[in-house]
Every structure is written in structure tokens, then in C-alpha cells.
Amino acid sequence: MNVGLGLPIGEPDSLLTWARRAEAGPFTTLGLLDRIVYDNPEPLATLAAIAGATSRVRVMTEVLVAPLRQTALLAKETATLDRISGGRFTLGVGVGVREDDFRAAGVEYRRRGRRLDEQMATLRRVWSGEPYGDGIGPIGPAPARQGGPEVLFGGFVPATADRIARWGDGFLGSMFSPEEMGRFFRTVERSWQVAGRAGRPRLVAQANAALGPEPVVQEARRAISAYYDFVDYTDKIVQRMLTTPEAIRRSVTGFTDAGADEVMLYCWSSDMDQIDRIADTVP
């Protein structure tokens, strides 16, 4: 059973210590979210530092809002991170849903899905060593993983399954119950088969978690509420956060039974003792 940790964003200067301590435990992956108009560290730069501070654990964006970024630079950054991490990088990627991020980046919000599809075609080409475009040569370095880093798409709509089948290696789902996640897993698998892809997609589930005394749980609730204050179902997200060992075990088991290859538990409190508490719940 593979269980990873999503890293808290409240205290960036503690993240390397988080990473080293988590790697000493049972965790398989360390993840970091992405925003522009928010008080969070930039994920690719931070994960590069984390990759340098660790040797075993994978590093992952969950998820990087690719349409906010210039494509050639994104190709170079992600290939570099995959290379210096020894192939331990997973690019979790999505279209994004916060309009203020797009206004800050000067990118058209309504065209973000089409832009992501165009970016993926370019990224795959660049990662394979082909020229960037007419009259423009290849962009290095070559990633450690042939063809580019592992790519997982996040999202909640049928277009996500289509993108996975065309461009991706698998799916990263969040804010679903195990039952809901299982249904979308099957949708992803069907799209994969229809596209004639060999093997099977990698399936990853994410759930929010906070373990510890009441102040730790309350800190996490405030943090997740602030992060999702742009939607009208914030209370539901807060209520679904896993706050007991029993709830975490039940959720991990449920996601695994639904077909998840890995379960990411995203920490919203900066209390580092959560690492050991959550580690004790991992079967």
C-alpha cells in the first residue's frame, strides 16, 4: 500500500525538514500544490530543493496549473527536475479553476483547456528530444525518464479522462469519496482502453488530513477553508478532512479497494509531528 504526503504551505522554510523526516518513514511521494495569487511557495523550485534533500521519496506537483506557464520554459523546468531527481519527479497537472491566477499571469481563462492540450503536445515532443518548432532546435536537458517525467492529470470532468488517454500516464483525483473515486477510475480506464493504450493508467487518490491535538486540527481547518474560499462548498471540503487515525485507515483502505495505486494524504497544518502520527496509521 503506497501512501504519500502533501506538504503544508504555511511555513516554506520548514519544508526540507518535513521532507527528510517523511523520507525516513513509510511514505512514497511528497506533493506540493500550485497557485500564483496565494501565499504558497512556487512548487517546481521547491520540489527541486526537496529532491536534493532526499534520495528515495518521489516528488510531485498536485497539481501544477500548466496553462499559467510559458510552454518552452515549463518543458525545460520539468525535464531538469526529472533529471536532477534521478527520475523521481511526477508532474501532476491540471487546467486550474481560479480566475485571479490567470489574470495575474496574463493568460486567457476561458481557453485554458485548449491551451493545456497544446502544451502537452509540445511537452511530449520536447521531452523526446525533437525540435521545439520550425527554425527552433531541441530544448534540453533530456529528462531522466525516456519521453519525459510521469504525467498525472487532475480534474473532475470527462475531458480529464480523454487527456489522460491521449497524453498522460494516469489520474490524480481529489475531493472524492472512495466510492466516487472508484467510478471515475473506471471512466479513466475505459478511455485508456478505447484509445488503444497498452497496460493500464496509474491511479492516485488524494484526501485532506490532519492528526493531532485540537489546535492542530483547527489550524488545518482554517488553512483549508482559506484555500477553498472561492467555492460554495468549502464547508463540505472542511468536513471531509480526515482527523482521526481510524478515518485515515478507512479512507486509505477504501481508495485502495477502489483501485488506487497510491493515496496522497495532504497535510494542512504546519505541525511536523503529524508525519509520525500519520505514519503510524499506514498499514
Protein Blocks (a to p, Z undefined) as FASTA:
>chain_A
ZZdddddfklmmlmmmmmmmmmmmmbfbdcddddfbdcdddfklmmmmmmmmpmkbccdd
ddddfklpcfklmmmmmmmmmmmnnopaccdddebjafklmmmnopafklmmmmmmmmmm
mmmmmmnopafbghiacdddddfbghiacdddedjbfklmmmmmmmmnbdcdehiafklm
mmmmmmmmmmmmmnopghjadddddddddeddfklmmmmmmmmmmmmmmbcklmmmmmmp
ccbfklmmmmmmmmmmnopabdcdddfbfbfklmmmmmmmpZZ
